[in-house]
Amino acid sequence: MRLIQISDCHLHADPRARSRAGFPLRQLEAVVAAVNRERPDMVLVTGDISQDETAASYQLAARTLGELSAPWFWLAGNHDAPALMVETRELLDELDLDGWRVLLLDTRVSGQPHGELGPERLGRLAERLEQDERPTLLVMHHPPLAIGSAWLDEIGLHDREAFWQTLSAYRQVKAILCGHIHQAFASHQQREEGEVAVYGCPSTTDQFLPGAEHFAVDEASRPGYRVVDLESGDLTTWVERVDL
């Protein structure tokens, strides 16, 4: 089973709009074409679909992502308007991938750049994990641990300690995919029950400079996506970059 993660498209209603380092729609189109060459079984888009939170930007995203050769699903990021997203395409919270289970978590805090799950959503996560012991992949927008970039760490998942405490009882959680950070990232959280891998993904548009104390765009880097191969409880993953 091949899963592709793309993230942080930041589209505008105007298809000709620029970002800091390029043209978001043109870059997303290039990423979609590259992803199709990977022959994925499924594509996940991990938030910040829109930059201007307009219905037109989501319609543009849906048309462009509709060129994917595999089923695709999205979740909301801090720049998104979920009510507008669902007018264009549904927001699911669980996917069944044969031997794997994928849970899509909503970490968005309305009007804020940081993420949070809160007691209610954490409680619901625990309930869902109690229901099924299959190997599980969690997918979320905000990273659940520090990535070593001061300004991004301030706007990551604020209740990360409560999040990891919730996961402590569930050995079936093998890995987490996140967006938000606009860069390739791989780390892990060590637990008594074993480690959980955490992977970040390049943006389809501007890339953020790794390790930066303050906001900085990595103008030398390129858009990209993450490939995730799932097999009988094992996961292999890597990042691909896209030439423009």
Helices and strands as residue ranges (DSSP letters): E 2-6, H 24-37, E 42-46, H 55-65, E 72-75, H 82-88, E 94-97, E 100-104, H 118-130, E 136-140, H 150-154, H 160-167, E 173-178, E 185-189, E 196-200, E 224-231, E 234-241
